[in-house]
Amino acid sequence: DSTMIIPKLELTEEFVLSQVNDVKYFYDDMLTICVMTTLSGFKIVGESNCFSREKYSKELGMKYSRADATKKLFEHCAFYLLTINSN
């Protein structure tokens, strides 16, 4: 029998973050873009845009753009895991 059995996986923060291979940041004025590359080479883009020059902080831009990318990565992983675990 050539049927492949895929083990059930749990969607934990540890699992999702373990899929990140590289993180890069790009800046354009008050816009910060975070690009996460997964182990498989898939890219997830998160962004943070500040509305006030006085409140802009590169560190906060990095923090919020990474949080946005992480949320999107979690959603992609959730979709994938729900798909393979339903079989």
trRosetta pair geometry for C-beta under 8 A, 3 or more apart (Angstrom, degrees):
i j d omega theta_ij theta_ji phi_ij phi_ji
6 84 5.3 -73 110 177 152 118
6 87 7.3 57 42 67 117 126
8 85 5.4 69 -131 -124 83 102
9 15 6.8 136 172 -152 110 155
9 81 5.5 -108 77 -128 106 112
9 84 7.5 35 20 83 109 125
9 85 7.0 -121 40 -67 70 112
10 15 6.7 168 88 -22 68 150
11 15 6.4 -122 -140 68 34 135
11 16 6.9 45 -168 -52 76 103
11 74 7.5 97 177 -160 115 80
11 77 6.0 142 -131 125 106 110
11 78 5.7 54 -134 -96 161 70
11 81 5.2 -167 -64 47 108 165
12 15 4.6 100 54 4 79 100
12 16 7.1 -148 92 -4 42 85
13 16 5.8 -56 -146 38 32 110
13 17 6.1 23 160 -11 67 112
14 17 6.2 -62 -143 44 24 104
14 18 6.2 31 155 -28 62 110
15 18 5.7 -58 -149 30 28 115
15 19 7.2 31 152 -27 60 101
15 77 7.3 150 116 -177 104 148
16 19 6.0 -57 -168 21 35 113
16 70 7.3 92 133 -165 126 82
16 73 5.9 124 -178 121 106 106
16 74 5.2 -1 -134 -95 157 72
16 77 5.2 -140 -109 14 92 165
17 20 5.8 -38 -164 10 50 116
17 70 7.4 -1 -87 -134 86 110
19 38 4.9 -15 154 -145 95 101
19 39 5.6 -103 -159 3 58 102
19 40 7.9 -20 -167 1 99 91
19 73 7.0 175 80 179 121 122
19 77 6.8 177 9 -86 160 125
20 23 6.5 12 177 -52 124 98
20 36 5.3 -62 -128 -166 106 113
20 37 7.5 96 -158 71 63 45
20 38 6.3 -65 -100 -108 38 54
20 39 7.7 18 44 -36 4 75
20 73 7.2 -8 -72 -145 98 166
21 37 5.2 -58 64 102 100 88
21 38 6.0 75 1 160 98 18
21 39 4.9 135 -55 -84 112 48
21 41 8.0 -13 32 -73 148 41
22 36 7.3 157 85 -157 52 46
22 37 4.3 5 55 48 98 112
23 34 6.4 -14 -166 -170 98 97
23 35 7.2 156 -153 81 48 51
23 36 5.3 -13 -102 -103 80 70
23 37 7.6 -154 -70 19 37 73
23 66 6.8 28 -161 -117 139 108
23 69 7.8 140 -130 95 103 156
24 34 7.5 154 81 -156 42 50
24 35 4.9 -13 61 58 92 101
24 37 7.8 34 2 -13 99 105
25 32 6.2 -20 -164 -169 107 96
25 33 6.8 146 -158 79 54 53
25 34 5.6 -22 -100 -100 75 65
25 35 7.7 -175 -81 18 27 74
25 61 7.8 106 -163 117 129 101
25 62 5.6 -38 -102 -111 152 92
25 65 6.9 111 -126 83 96 142
26 32 7.5 150 78 -159 48 48
26 33 4.4 -14 59 60 97 106
26 35 7.1 41 -6 -12 107 109
27 31 7.1 149 -158 84 47 61
27 32 5.7 -15 -103 -105 75 68
27 33 7.6 -160 -71 22 31 76
27 58 7.0 -25 -101 -126 143 97
27 61 7.1 70 -110 125 98 154
28 31 4.7 -10 66 60 88 110
28 33 7.6 27 8 -7 100 109
30 49 6.4 78 114 -162 90 60
30 50 4.2 -104 175 57 117 95
30 51 7.7 169 126 -53 151 13
30 52 8.0 152 -139 63 157 25
30 53 6.6 -115 -72 -93 130 59
30 56 4.7 -106 -125 -104 101 137
30 61 7.5 -156 -176 -91 55 130
31 47 6.6 -20 -168 -164 92 108
31 48 7.4 155 -156 83 47 51
31 49 5.0 -9 -106 -105 77 85
31 50 7.9 -149 -71 19 37 70
31 61 7.8 117 157 -148 18 127
32 47 6.9 153 84 -156 55 56
32 48 4.6 -5 58 58 103 98
32 49 7.7 -165 25 -74 64 43
32 58 7.2 135 -89 -147 131 54
32 61 3.1 130 -23 166 149 111
32 62 6.1 -108 178 -63 149 44
32 64 7.3 105 67 66 126 90
32 65 4.5 -126 111 -29 99 141
33 45 6.3 -19 -169 -164 101 99
33 46 7.3 151 -160 80 52 48
33 47 5.2 -19 -105 -102 68 83
33 65 6.0 -173 -135 -157 14 143
34 45 7.1 148 79 -158 55 48
34 46 4.3 -10 59 61 107 99
34 47 7.3 -162 20 -74 75 34
34 48 7.8 46 -13 -4 104 98
34 62 7.0 105 -80 -149 113 55
34 65 3.8 149 -14 130 106 102
34 66 4.7 177 -126 -77 167 55
34 68 7.0 141 41 61 119 94
34 69 4.5 -109 98 -20 115 139
35 43 5.8 -15 -169 -164 98 110
35 44 7.4 151 -157 75 48 47
35 45 5.6 -15 -102 -102 71 74
35 69 7.4 -175 -110 -114 14 146
36 43 7.0 149 78 -155 49 54
36 44 4.5 -13 60 59 103 99
36 45 7.9 -162 23 -73 72 28
36 46 7.2 41 -9 -3 105 106
36 66 7.7 100 -60 -139 111 71
36 69 4.7 140 -9 159 117 132
36 70 7.5 109 -44 -71 158 55
36 73 6.0 -45 87 -63 150 133
37 41 6.5 -18 -173 -142 101 34
37 42 7.3 154 -155 76 55 37
37 43 5.4 -25 -99 -97 71 75
37 44 8.0 -172 -77 21 26 71
38 41 6.7 -41 70 28 77 19
38 42 4.5 4 32 54 122 88
38 43 7.6 -142 5 -72 80 28
38 44 7.2 72 -38 -11 98 104
38 73 7.3 154 -76 -136 109 114
42 76 7.6 -175 134 161 146 158
44 69 5.0 120 119 -164 104 88
44 72 5.0 165 -167 99 115 115
44 73 4.7 -82 -46 -71 176 86
44 76 6.8 -129 -92 -1 122 144
45 69 6.4 -91 163 -104 13 99
45 72 7.5 -16 61 68 44 164
46 65 4.6 137 111 176 96 61
46 66 6.1 133 74 -101 148 12
46 67 7.0 163 -178 68 151 40
46 68 3.3 145 -160 87 104 91
46 69 2.8 -103 -18 -42 120 74
46 70 7.1 4 -64 3 153 56
46 71 7.4 109 -110 36 120 88
46 72 6.2 -166 -79 12 87 123
47 65 5.4 -14 -137 -124 17 96
47 68 5.9 -68 41 91 42 159
48 60 7.4 -154 153 130 152 72
48 61 4.8 178 86 -148 126 59
48 62 7.9 -88 30 -19 143 12
48 63 7.7 58 -61 71 165 58
48 64 3.7 103 -105 92 137 109
48 65 4.0 -103 -4 -54 100 79
48 68 6.5 -176 -58 -6 78 133
50 53 7.8 123 113 -81 118 27
50 55 6.0 -162 -170 93 122 92
50 56 4.4 157 83 -96 158 81
50 57 7.8 130 -78 20 155 57
50 60 7.7 79 -77 97 125 118
50 61 6.8 -76 -28 -83 114 98
51 55 7.7 13 64 56 65 126
52 55 4.1 56 81 21 113 106
52 56 6.7 -161 93 -33 56 77
53 56 5.5 -38 -146 4 35 119
56 60 7.8 -159 -168 60 39 115
56 61 7.1 19 -165 -50 81 116
57 60 4.0 72 73 13 110 106
57 61 6.5 -171 89 -12 55 83
58 61 5.5 -53 -148 35 31 117
58 62 6.5 34 153 -20 64 103
59 62 5.8 -52 -152 33 31 111
59 63 6.4 32 150 -20 64 106
60 63 5.3 -51 -144 36 37 115
60 64 6.1 24 161 -10 70 108
61 64 6.4 -61 -141 43 24 99
61 65 5.9 17 164 -13 64 114
62 65 6.2 -60 -137 42 23 104
62 66 6.0 22 162 -17 62 112
63 66 6.2 -65 -152 37 21 107
63 67 6.4 21 153 -19 61 108
64 67 5.5 -48 -144 34 35 114
64 68 6.4 39 154 -21 64 102
65 68 5.5 -49 -149 34 34 114
65 69 6.5 34 151 -17 65 104
66 69 5.6 -53 -146 38 35 110
66 70 6.2 38 153 -22 66 105
67 70 5.6 -52 -145 36 31 114
67 71 6.5 36 153 -22 63 103
68 71 5.8 -50 -151 31 30 113
68 72 6.6 27 152 -14 62 106
69 72 5.7 -57 -151 39 33 110
69 73 6.2 36 151 -22 67 105
70 73 5.5 -52 -145 35 32 113
70 74 6.4 38 152 -23 64 103
71 74 5.7 -53 -152 32 30 114
71 75 6.7 31 150 -19 63 103
72 75 5.6 -51 -151 33 36 113
72 76 6.6 36 151 -18 66 102
73 76 5.7 -53 -150 36 34 111
73 77 6.3 32 152 -17 66 107
74 77 5.8 -57 -147 40 30 110
74 78 6.2 35 152 -25 65 106
75 78 5.5 -50 -145 33 31 115
75 79 6.5 33 155 -19 63 102
76 79 5.9 -53 -153 33 31 111
76 80 6.5 27 152 -15 64 108
77 80 5.7 -58 -148 40 33 111
77 81 6.0 26 158 -15 69 110
78 81 6.0 -58 -141 41 26 105
78 82 6.1 26 160 -18 64 109
79 82 6.0 -58 -146 37 25 109
79 83 6.3 26 154 -22 61 110
80 83 5.7 -60 -153 34 29 113
80 84 6.5 10 160 -5 67 106
81 84 6.2 -58 -139 43 32 97
81 85 5.6 22 165 -12 69 117
82 85 6.1 -60 -132 45 23 104
82 86 6.2 30 162 -31 61 110
83 86 6.3 -60 -153 23 22 110
83 87 7.8 24 151 -26 54 100
84 87 6.1 -47 -166 15 42 114
